[in-house]
Amino acid sequence: MTANIVDSRVKDIIEKDIFVLLKAENLPEEQKAALLAKMTDEVNLRILIKVDELLTEKAKDKLRKILDEGESEDLSAFFVENNIEIDRLFAEIALQLKAEVVEYNHYLATSADILSSSAKQVSGDK
Protein backbone atom coordinates (compact mmCIF):
# COMPACT_ATOMS: atom_id res chain seq x y z
CA MET A 1 0.00 0.00 0.00
CA THR A 2 2.81 2.41 0.90
CA ALA A 3 4.51 1.88 -2.45
CA ASN A 4 1.29 2.90 -4.27
CA ILE A 5 1.08 6.14 -2.26
CA VAL A 6 4.73 6.90 -2.95
CA ASP A 7 4.48 6.03 -6.65
CA SER A 8 1.42 8.25 -7.03
CA ARG A 9 3.15 11.25 -5.42
CA VAL A 10 6.31 10.80 -7.43
CA LYS A 11 4.38 10.34 -10.67
CA ASP A 12 2.40 13.54 -10.06
CA ILE A 13 5.55 15.59 -9.45
CA ILE A 14 7.46 14.15 -12.38
CA GLU A 15 4.66 13.99 -14.93
CA LYS A 16 3.83 17.68 -14.87
CA ASP A 17 5.42 19.18 -17.95
CA ILE A 18 8.21 16.61 -18.26
CA PHE A 19 7.13 15.54 -21.74
CA VAL A 20 6.81 19.16 -22.84
CA LEU A 21 10.29 19.89 -21.46
CA LEU A 22 11.68 16.89 -23.30
CA LYS A 23 9.77 17.84 -26.45
CA ALA A 24 8.26 14.38 -26.28
CA GLU A 25 4.55 15.17 -26.12
CA ASN A 26 3.92 12.93 -29.13
CA LEU A 27 5.54 9.82 -27.67
CA PRO A 28 3.25 6.80 -27.63
CA GLU A 29 1.54 6.32 -24.26
CA GLU A 30 3.40 3.07 -23.57
CA GLN A 31 6.76 4.85 -23.99
CA LYS A 32 5.62 7.67 -21.72
CA ALA A 33 4.52 5.13 -19.12
CA ALA A 34 7.88 3.35 -19.36
CA LEU A 35 9.79 6.62 -18.90
CA LEU A 36 7.65 7.56 -15.90
CA ALA A 37 8.17 4.12 -14.36
CA LYS A 38 11.95 4.43 -14.72
CA MET A 39 11.94 7.92 -13.22
CA THR A 40 9.70 6.78 -10.36
CA ASP A 41 12.06 3.91 -9.60
CA GLU A 42 15.02 6.30 -9.59
CA VAL A 43 13.27 8.76 -7.26
CA ASN A 44 12.33 5.95 -4.89
CA LEU A 45 15.91 4.71 -4.86
CA ARG A 46 17.29 8.18 -4.15
CA ILE A 47 14.77 8.68 -1.35
CA LEU A 48 15.75 5.38 0.25
CA ILE A 49 19.41 6.36 0.07
CA LYS A 50 18.74 9.79 1.57
CA VAL A 51 16.55 8.42 4.37
CA ASP A 52 19.19 5.78 5.09
CA GLU A 53 21.82 8.53 5.43
CA LEU A 54 19.64 10.40 7.93
CA LEU A 55 18.84 7.50 10.26
CA THR A 56 20.67 5.79 13.09
CA GLU A 57 21.02 2.00 12.96
CA LYS A 58 18.25 1.65 15.55
CA ALA A 59 15.92 3.84 13.48
CA LYS A 60 16.80 1.86 10.34
CA ASP A 61 15.77 -1.36 12.11
CA LYS A 62 12.47 0.22 13.12
CA LEU A 63 11.87 1.43 9.58
CA ARG A 64 12.51 -2.06 8.16
CA LYS A 65 9.94 -3.46 10.58
CA ILE A 66 7.35 -0.85 9.58
CA LEU A 67 7.97 -1.49 5.88
CA ASP A 68 7.67 -5.25 6.39
CA GLU A 69 4.32 -4.75 8.12
CA GLY A 70 3.12 -2.33 5.44
CA GLU A 71 1.37 0.12 7.76
CA SER A 72 1.34 3.57 6.13
CA GLU A 73 0.11 5.26 9.33
CA ASP A 74 3.13 3.90 11.21
CA LEU A 75 5.38 5.05 8.39
CA SER A 76 4.01 8.59 8.52
CA ALA A 77 4.48 8.68 12.30
CA PHE A 78 8.01 7.31 11.89
CA PHE A 79 8.98 10.13 9.55
CA VAL A 80 7.58 12.74 11.93
CA GLU A 81 9.30 11.08 14.90
CA ASN A 82 12.64 11.14 13.05
CA ASN A 83 12.27 14.71 11.75
CA ILE A 84 12.15 13.61 8.13
CA GLU A 85 9.99 15.90 6.01
CA ILE A 86 9.17 13.20 3.51
CA ASP A 87 6.93 15.35 1.29
CA ARG A 88 9.67 17.96 0.96
CA LEU A 89 12.21 15.21 0.32
CA PHE A 90 10.02 13.70 -2.42
CA ALA A 91 9.56 17.07 -4.07
CA GLU A 92 13.26 17.97 -3.94
CA ILE A 93 14.46 14.64 -5.27
CA ALA A 94 11.81 14.39 -7.99
CA LEU A 95 12.50 17.92 -9.17
CA GLN A 96 16.25 17.31 -9.07
CA LEU A 97 15.84 14.22 -11.24
CA LYS A 98 13.52 16.09 -13.57
CA ALA A 99 16.14 18.82 -13.96
CA GLU A 100 18.86 16.24 -14.59
CA VAL A 101 16.79 14.51 -17.26
CA VAL A 102 16.01 17.79 -19.00
CA GLU A 103 19.69 18.83 -18.83
CA TYR A 104 20.82 15.47 -20.22
CA ASN A 105 18.24 15.70 -23.00
CA HIS A 106 19.52 19.17 -23.89
CA TYR A 107 23.10 17.86 -23.89
CA LEU A 108 22.12 15.03 -26.24
CA ALA A 109 20.28 17.39 -28.57
CA THR A 110 23.25 19.79 -28.65
CA SER A 111 25.67 16.92 -29.28
CA ALA A 112 23.49 15.64 -32.13
CA ASP A 113 23.44 19.12 -33.68
CA ILE A 114 27.23 19.37 -33.48
CA LEU A 115 27.69 15.93 -35.00
CA SER A 116 25.24 16.75 -37.78
CA SER A 117 27.07 20.01 -38.57
CA SER A 118 30.42 18.23 -38.55
CA ALA A 119 29.12 15.53 -40.87
CA LYS A 120 27.80 18.13 -43.29
CA GLN A 121 31.14 19.98 -43.30
CA VAL A 122 33.04 16.76 -43.96
CA SER A 123 30.74 15.78 -46.82
CA GLY A 124 30.78 19.30 -48.28
CA ASP A 125 27.10 20.07 -47.62
CA LYS A 126 26.32 23.44 -46.11
PyMOL commands that set and color helices and strands:
alter all, ss='L'
color gray80, all
select helices_A, chain A and resi 2-21+29-54+57-69+72-81+86-123
alter helices_A, ss='H'
color red, helices_A
deselect
rebuild
show_as cartoon
